[in-house]
Each structure stands twice: as C-alpha cells, then as structure tokens.
C-alpha cells in the first residue's frame, strides 16, 4: 500500500467498527439526529443498504466509509451518496476531494440525479458538498426528533 495517497478497499466489518468508534463529532450528531445511537450498527446498515460502498484508507488506517444507495423507481432512479469519517479525514482533504469527485462522476454515469440529506448544523459536510457542486435546499425538520436537514442534490449534465 502506498503511504502517499488515500486508497480504497471493500468494506470489512472490523474496518467499519474502527470508523464507527472514531467518528467525527459532526457525523455522530447527524446519526443521532436520525434516531440512531448504535454507530456501529448504523455504519453496517448503511453499507448493507447501499448498491456499493468503499473504505478510504491512509497509512493502513481506515479514515472514512462512503457509498451510494439507490432510491426512486426503475424509470427514475436516484443515487444516494453518503460518507462518514473519522477526524483523520481533515488531514487528507485534498486526496479525499479528488477521490470524491471521481466517485461522484461514476455515480452520475449510473444515475441522472444524486440526492441525500445533511444535518443543517454540519457546516463541514455542507461546505464539502458545495465544493463538490451539490445544490442545497432550505432545511426541513426530519423525524424522529425534528432535527433540521438540508436535502442536497446534483443532476447529470446532458
């Protein structure tokens, strides 16, 4: 494994558990706002419900897990991109931005529209998503606790 760049691997349970145990505070808050308190179970569920997912590694350490779920219908499928990370994400921002752009491009080949939601107080993720080119809708209250989330979206250019 190269020690100069972020690489990706298929998710493995022990890597997911490591990320869950070292989640960034803003990701913990976001998951809890959705009514989930078992972060390990939340990460495993996200991977299980995704069409695909990957672990971002740096220096043999898992620093993030990301993937793409699917929503909508056969005639109007929507890709659902997501990423949860450790504090180490901050140290590899440039590498992760390049990686994110590459995977977003791949998602847009499979889906004409990408959409998900981000906690309205998660300013770090909101800024990241905006740099990637996602459009933010005004925040809305989301069950079970009424926390505010922005829906973010991107369309394939025709």
Secondary structure as GFF3:
##gff-version 3
##sequence-region A 1 158
A	DSSP	beta_strand	7	9	.	.	.	ID=ss1
A	DSSP	alpha_helix	13	21	.	.	.	ID=ss2
A	DSSP	alpha_helix	25	33	.	.	.	ID=ss3
A	DSSP	alpha_helix	39	48	.	.	.	ID=ss4
A	DSSP	beta_strand	52	58	.	.	.	ID=ss5
A	DSSP	beta_strand	61	72	.	.	.	ID=ss6
A	DSSP	beta_strand	77	85	.	.	.	ID=ss7
A	DSSP	three_ten_helix	87	92	.	.	.	ID=ss8
A	DSSP	alpha_helix	93	110	.	.	.	ID=ss9
A	DSSP	beta_strand	113	119	.	.	.	ID=ss10
A	DSSP	alpha_helix	123	132	.	.	.	ID=ss11
A	DSSP	beta_strand	135	136	.	.	.	ID=ss12
A	DSSP	beta_strand	140	142	.	.	.	ID=ss13
A	DSSP	beta_strand	147	155	.	.	.	ID=ss14
###
